[in-house]
Amino acid sequence: MSHAWSRTMRRHAMLRVSSGVRYFSTSLSSLPRSVEKFVSSAVELCRPAGVTVVTGQPEETADILARLQKDGMVKKLPKYENCWLARTDPKDVARVESKTVIVTKNKRDTIPMPAGGAKSQLGNWMSETDFEKAKSERFPGCMSGRNMYVIPFSMGPLGSPISKFGVQVTDSPYVVASMGIMTRMGSQVLERLGDGEFVRCLHSVGRPLPLKAPLVNAWPCNPEKTLIAHQPASRQIVSFGSGYGGNSLLGKKCFALRIASCIAKDEGWLAEHMLILGITSPQGVKRYVAAAFPSACGKTNLAMMRPTLPGWKVECVGDDIAWMKFDSQGRLRAINPENGFFGVAPGTSMKTNPNAMATIQRNTIFTNVGETSDGGVWWEGIDQPPAPGVKLTNWLGQAWQPGDPQPCAHPNSRFCAPAAQCPIMDPHWESPEGVPIDAIIFGGRRPEGVPLVYESFSWRHGVFVGSAMRSESTAAAEHKGKVIMHDPFAMRPFFGYNFGRYLAHWLSMEQRPAPTKLPKIFHVNWFRRDPQTGGFLWPGFGENSRVLEWIFRRCEREGNEERGDGVHSAVGWLPAEGALPVAGLPGPVDMGALFHLPKAFWERETQEVRRYLTEQVGEDLPGAIEGELRGLEDRVKEMRD
């Protein structure tokens, strides 16, 4: 790069018109000094053909989408209002955990030291030296011929004391369009940011122009060189080679969980992979619940539930991430740091989630779903057969019909839609102070042994329950098959620092100065199967409101004492017989089977949890968690099968 060109790029980015598509820009020198310094260094490194500082104006968004359509990266879906379909390179379809790393000076700051030389399953560490080498091999000149977009964004409502700012530079207009949905983005963020702190996010698809090889589906990516790196100490994210999902929308998992969990540890709050919902009783009493499930395990369905219980109402605050801080009265308050939904499409239907279906009828970007010949979308589980004469095209752009061996939509295909369009968004979902959390729920896909719902004996026991979470793997990452995986707190792929220290941070909430009102902690399992038929024992979806009703009532008292609606068990407080409202269920439900605790299963479960925590967390396991594990082992020994 010539010095003259470099100085010019630092001073300003030219407003330019090309092929009818206008790039909105502003002088870089008008940016806050810290932002200008970050952008200028990115320009020097990546050498783009031009720079656009994103304003977030509707006209700008329309031009971005027109650019994407012209380049063949998206196509308009005429069946809906302002909806678009993108198909990615088949090698760029999900989070790439194996290429996602945390960069720290000391390895133990990132991951516990596994016992016996085992490979850590709790994150990937990269040394600072190796990171600098990897960055220097990838980024110099990586945006040549492309435009660099500067995206100022806020995670959380503008003006909230819980919110945080970020600035992402990227060469992907698809990322700009998606970040415009998923975050508060643009000039209003710059005005509030000033010279304050922000997370620095550098992203490139890694395909400079002119291309050396043709693109697949007009989708630029470089999967052989993909790297998603986090530097917690300097609050930086560096992503290369992928244009999709959490790999490229850096406000999502990278910032809102990995970096934010480090900020939360330093500042005394919690950044978690949790939905937030409000539930109101027929008497008008309202409580808020946060719930942690692994990706594609029903978070969005629960967050947007339509209750079947008469008189009960559920409202959505968020479907994926919760940032929670204690207020001056000791209540844990939560915000949804996101502004949109990036939901898994397959399985979403009018039966499973009518509110999601209503949300995605306009202003939505669909990625890797099937397409109908009348300009709509289709996926497995949508429960809406195409109209007569309507033909289907699969996510690879090929003709498809029911019975074909490959799915029409990729299992991790997504919809990206504004949260404000959801018909049941809570009236306080953008409240700056957040909503008060009464209960925290953990859960996952467990086909056997784990009851429908139970309550922890205490906060400490609840933290142990979160640490021992296991679930069938999902299509949101590159794992194959339905393997039962450990996924503590549903955060296994998202920890920004050593999991043992993360547990200690959760436990420390109990030592906060008074007054502190800690939420009650529960565990649910909607996915237990009948061993004879293989079918689900519980109908799920809107019927899950019956479980929420029991949780709601359990939050009415201060202690954990037995009081008629709960009975003591080896794993926690179970609903007493008749405590769950079952009248009106769509069919017979074997409640005994749903709550049966097989001794042999729990003996295996405790052995597996001990093996995992000993092997994976080792010396970093807090003594309190070891004590809770021993307590469970002792109670299991006393169980009757």
N, C-alpha and C positions, 0 to 999 in steps of 0.2 A: 504494500500500500504506500502510495506517495504521501509525503508529509503535507503537501498542499491539499490533496483530496481529504486526508484525515482531518485537517483543520476545518475544511468546509463542512464535512459531515458533523463535526462536533458543534459547529455554530448553528446550523439549521438544516432541516429536511425540507426539500422543495415540494411545494404543492404541484402535482403533475396530473395530467390527463392522458390516459393510454387506452386506445380501443374503446372509448366510450365509458370506461370505468374510472371513476375519480377517486384519488387517494387523499383523504383528509389528513392534514398534518399541522404542525405548529413548530415554532422555533425551539430547538433544544435548549437554547440559552434561557428560555422562559420557564423551563422546568425548575423545580426546587434543586438546589445545588447538589444534594446527595443523589437525587435521581439522575440529574444530568451526568454526574461522574460515573454512575453505574452504566447508563446507556452508552456514553462515550467509550468506555472500556469495551463494551460488547461490540460496538461498531468497529473499533480497532481490531478486535479479535476475529469477528465473523465476516467483515467486509461486504455488507449488503449493497445492493444497487441503489437503495433508497430507504428512508425511514419514515414511518407514520406513527405519530403519537395518537392513540385511539381516544376519541372523545365520548363515545357511547351514544351519539345521536342516532335517531332512527334512520335518517338518510344515509349515514355512514354504514350502518348495519345492512341496509338494502344493497348498497354498493358492494360490500364484502360478499354477500350472497350471490350477487350478479357475477362477481369475479370468479367465485367458486364454480358457478354454473358454466361460465365460459370455458374454464379450464377442465371441465368434465369431472370435477370432484363431487358435485352434488347435482341432483335434478329435482325440479319442482314436482310436488305431488298435487295435481289439480283437484283431487277429491276433497282436500282440506284447505283451510285458510293459512297461507304462509307457512306451509310445511315442506320439508326437504328430505331427500334420501341420499345418504352417502354409502358407498361401498369401499371398503379398505382393501389393501393388499392382504391376501390370506395369511401372510406372515406377521400381520400387525393387527391382532384382534382382541388382545386382553392385556391385563397387567403382566409384566414380566418379572416375577419375583426374583428369579435367579440372576437378573441383571440390575437389581435395585439394591443400592448400597448406602451405608451410613459412613461418613468419613470423619474420623476423630483421631486425635494424637495417640490415644491409648485404646487398644482393642476392647478392653474391659469396660470402657465407657459406653460402648455400643452393645456388646453382647456378654452374657455371663460366660465363664470358661467351662465348657462341657466336660464332664468327668470321663476318664478313660479314653481320651482322644476322639470322642464322638464329634460328628459335625453338628454345629449349632443349627437348630431349626428356628431360632428366635431373631433372625436378621442376618444380614451380610455386612461384614466390615471391610473397608478398604483403607489402606494407609494413606496419609497425606501425600507421600512421595508417589505412590502408584496412581493416586487420583490425578495429580498434576501431570504425570506422564500420559495417562489416558485422555485427559482434556486436551493436551497439546497435540495428540495424535488425531483428534476429531474436529476440533472447533476452528482452527485457523482457516479462514476463507470459506467456511461451510455454508454461508448465505450468499455466496457470489451469484449474481444474476437475479436474486430474489429480493423482495421487500422485507425489511424488518419492521415488525409492529411492536409498539411499546404499549403495554396494557397496564394502566394503574387500576388496582382493584382493592375492594374491601371484603374481608371475610367477616360477615356479620353486618347488622344494620349500621348505617352511617350515624355516628354520634353515640353508639353504645360503648360503655366503658369496658365491655368484654370483647369488642371487635378488634381486629388487627388488619394492617395494610400490607399489600404486596405490590410489586411491579414485575411483570413478566415481559421479557422480550422473546419474540418468536418469529419464525419465517413461515408460519402456517395460518392462512386466513380461516381455515376450519377451526383452529383453536380460538381465534378471535371471536368468531360467531358463537362458539360454544361457551367461552368464558363470559360473553355478554349475557347469556342465560343463567349460568351457574354462579356468577358473582355480581356485586354492585361494581360497575366498571365505568371508567372514563373521567371526564374533566372534574366532576363533582368530588371524586376521590382525591385528585391532585390538589384541589383547593383546601381540603381538610388535612391532607398529608403534610403539606409544608415541608419543613426540614426534619420532620419526626422520623421515628424508626419504621422500617418496612423490611419485608423479606424479599431478597433478591432472587429472581427466578429467570434462568437462562435456558432457552429451549430452541432446538433446531431439528428439523426432520432429517438433516444430514444428506441432502441431495442438491448440491450446488448446480447451477446452470453454466454452460450447457451440460445436459445429462450425458453420462458415459454409458448408460444402459437404459432401455425403455422402462417406463413405469407400468405397474399392474393396476388396472382400474383407475388410472390417472392419479394414483395415490402415492405421493412421495414419502418414502421411509427408507431406512437403512438398517434392517433387522440384524445383520451380522455385526453391526457396530453399536447396537442399542446399549445405552447406559443411563440409569437414573440415579443420580448421586445427591446426597443431602449432607450439608455441613452445618450441624446444629450450632457450633460455637459462633460462627459468623452469620447464622440465619440465612443460608444460601441453598438454592436448589439448582442443579445443573442436569439437564435432560437432553439426550441426543439419540436420534435414530428412529423414534416412534412418534407417530402423529395421532395416537388414539388414546382416549380414555384417561385413566389416572396416570399414564406415562407422560401425557402432554398437557392436560388441563391441570397445571401445577398447583392451583388453589385447592384442589380436591384432596386426595390422600396424602400427597407430598407435603403440602403446607398444613392443611387442616388437621392432620393426624401426626405425621412423623416429626415435622418441625414444631408444630403447636404442642405436642406432648412434652417436648423439651422446654419450651417456654413455660408451659403450665407447671412443670416440676420446679422451675426456678422461681415462679411467681406464686405458687401455692394454690393452683386450681387444677381442673381436669379437662383434658381434650380427648374425647372418646368416640368410638365407632358405634354411635347410638342414635336411634330414632327418638323423637320427642312427640308425645301426644297428650291432649287434654281429654279427660273423660268426665262427663257430667251425669249425675244421678237424676232419677225422676223428680227428686225433691229439690233440684237445682244446686246441689253441692258439687263443686268441681275440684278435681285433682289432676296433677300432671305426672306423667310417667316417662322415664327414659329407658330404652331397652337396647341391649347389645346382642345382635345375631351376626354370624358370618355373612358375607355377601351372598345374595341369591337364596337366602333362607327365610324370606317373608317379611323383611323389615318394612318395605314399601306397602305391602298388603295390610300389615298391622297398623301402620301410621295413618292409612287412609280408610280404615275399617268402617263398614256400614253395620252397626250392631244389630243383631237379631232380637236382643232383649228389649221389650217394649219400654219406651220412656227414656232409654239411655242414649247418650249422644257422645260420639268421638269426633274430635277436631285435631287437625294435623298442625304441628309446629315444624317438624322436619322428619325426613325419612332415612337419614344416613349418619349424620355427625352432630354431636352435642358438645358445646363448650360450656362448662359449669363452674361458677364461682360462688363463694359464700357472700351473702350480703351482710350489712351491719347487724342484723338480727339473728345471724347464724343460719339462715335458710340457704340451701343450695339452689342457685338460680341458673337456668340454662338458656342459651340462645342456639339457634340453628345458624351456623356461620355461612351457609350456602343460600343462594337465591333461586335455585332451581332443583329439578329432579333429574338424575342421570340413572334411570331405572332399567332393570333387565326386562326386555320385552317378552320373551317366551314365557307362557304361563299367565300373562296378564290378560284378563278378559272381563266381560260384564259380570260374570259370576264371581271371579276371584277378587276383582278390584274395580268396581264401576266408577269410583271417583278418579282413579288413574286414567281410565279410558276417556272420561270427560275432559281431563286435563290436557290430553295430547291431541285434541282435535284441531288445534291451531298453534302457530308460532313454535313449532317443534322440529328438531333435527333428529331424524331416525338414522341409525347406522347399522348396517349389515342385517336388516330385516328383509323379509320377502316383499315383493311388489305385485300389485294386482294390475291387470291391463286397463282398469278404469281409473287408474291414478291413485290408488290407495296402498295400504300396507297390510301385511299378513305375517303371522308367525304361528308356531306350534302352540296350542293351548288357547288361541284367541277365541275359540268357541263361536266363530262366525264364518260358516262356509261361504266361499265366494259365490256371488250370484250366478245364475245360469249364463253360460257364455263367457264369463270372466276367466281369463287365464292368469297363471301365476309364474313369476320369475323369482328364482332363489337369490340368496345373498351374493352368489358368485356371478349373477347376471345371466344364468342359464334357465331355459324353460324347465318348469317343475310341475309335478302333479302328485297328489296323495298316493302313497305307496312307493315313491322313489326311495332308494336306500339312504340318501343323505337328507338332512333336514332342510326345510325351505329357508328358515332364518338361522343364523349362527346362534348357538346356545348362549353366547354372551352378547347378543345384539342388544342395542340400547335405544331408549328415547331420551332426549334432552329437552325438557320443557320448563317454562317459568313456573315457580311455585305458586305465584299469586293466582294462577289460573285454576288451581285445585278448588273445587266447590266447597270443600270443608276445611279450608285453612283457618286456623284459630285466629280470632280477632286480635290476639296479643302476640302473633308469631314474629312480629318485628319490634316488639317492645324492647327499648334499649336496656332495661334492667334485667330482662330475661323472665322466664316463668319459673315458679317455685316447684321443685321436684320432690314428690312424696314417696316415690318408689323407683327402684332400679331393677330391671329384669334382665337376666342372662338367659340364653337359650341356644339351641342348635338342632340339627337333624340327628336324632337318635332313634333308630328303628326298634330298639329293644331296651328293656330294663329301667329306663329313666321315666319317672312319673310325669303326668301332664303338668303339674305345678307343685312347687313347694316353696316355703319361706325359710330363709336362713335363721339360725338361732340368734345371731348378733351381727354387727357390722364386720367384725373380724372373721366370723364364719362366712359371711357373704363374700368377702374378698377372696377367701379360699375357694368358694364355689366358682367365682369368676376365673380363678387361676387354673381350675381343673376342667374347664369347658372343653368338650370334644364334639366334633360334628363331621358329617359327611362332607367331603370336599365339593366345591362348586365350579362352574364354568367361568367364574370371574378371574381365575388365574390359570396357569398352564398345566395344572395337574390333570391326570387322566383317571377316569373311573370313580366309583363311589367308595372312596377309602375313608375310614374314620380317622380324622386327624385331630391332634390337639390344636385348639385355637383359643388360648386364654383371653378372656375379655373380648373375643372376636377381634383382637388386635394383633394376632401373630404376624401378619405381613406389614404391620403399620407402626410398630414400636420405633420411637426415635432414639431410644437409649436402653441401657441394660434392664432387662425385664425384672430382675431381682430388685433393683432400685425402684422400678415402677411399682412393684408390690409394696415396698416400704413407703412409697409416697401415698398410695391408697390407704394403707394402715394408719398413716400419720394424721388422717382426717379426724380420727377418733381422739387425738390429743390436742385438737384445736382448743383455744381458750373459750370458755363459756361466754355467751350462749351459743350452742351449736345443736341444730336439729338435723340429725343425719337421716337420709331416706332409708326406708326398709328395703331389703334386697331379696329378690325372688329368682327362681329358675323355672322355665317352662319348656315343654317339649310337645309341639303339635304333631310330631311325625312318628309316633310309636305305631308299629304295625302289628297286625294279627299274625302270629307265627303260623297259623294254619292256612289262611287265605292270602297273606301278603298285603292285604288292604290296610289303609289307615284306620286306627281305632277311633280317632276323633275327627269330626267333620271339618274343623278348622274354619278359616276365613271369618265371616261375621259371627259364627258361633263362639269364636274366641272371646267375645264380649262377656261370656259367662265366667271365664277365668278372670278377666279384668274386674268383674264385679266382686269376686272374692278378694282379690288383691286390694281393691278399693276399700272394702270393709275392714280388712286386716290393718289398713293404715289409720283407722280411726282411734286405735289405742296406742299408748306410749310404749308399753313393754311387749315382751314376746310370750306372755303367759297364755296357757291354755284357757279358752273362754267359750267353748261350745262350738265354734266354727273351725277349730283347728285341733289336730291331734299330733302328738310327738311321734317322730319316727327316727330311724337311723340317719336319714339324710337331711331332715329338716321338718318344719311343721307342714303337714298335709291337710287338705280340707277334710273336715269331719264328714261322716256320712250324711248326705242331705244338704251339705253346706253349699255345694255348687248348684245353681238353678238349672235344672235339666228339662223342665216342662217345655214342650214345644220343639224339642230337637227333631230334625227331619227323619230320624230313624232310631232304632234301638242302639244304645251305646253301652258297651260292657265296662262300666265304671270300675269294677273290681280289677279287670285286666289293665286298665289305664293307670291304676295306682299300685299295682302289685310290685313289690320289691323283691326280686329273686335273690336269695342269699348268694348263690354261686355267681350270678352276674356281678353283684357288688363286691364280692371277694376279688374277682378279676379286675374290676374297675379300680379298686383301691390299689391293687398291685401295679396296674398300668400307670396310674397317676403318680404313685411313689417313684416308679422307675423313671418316668418323664421328668419330674421335678428334681430328682437326685441327679440324673444324667445331664439335663439341660440347664438347670439353674445352679446346682452345686452349692458352693460356698456362699453364693449371693442370695440364697433362699432365706428370707426372714424367719427367725425362730417362731414367730407367731403362726406362720403358715405351716411350718413343720408340726407345731402343736395341734392345729386344727386337723391336719391329716391323721395324726395319731388318734385323735378323738373319733374321727370317722371309722378308722380301722377297729377301734375298740367297740364301737356301737354295732358295726357289721358282725363282729364275732358273736354278739349277743342276739343277733337276728334269728327269727324263726322263718323258715322258708314257706 
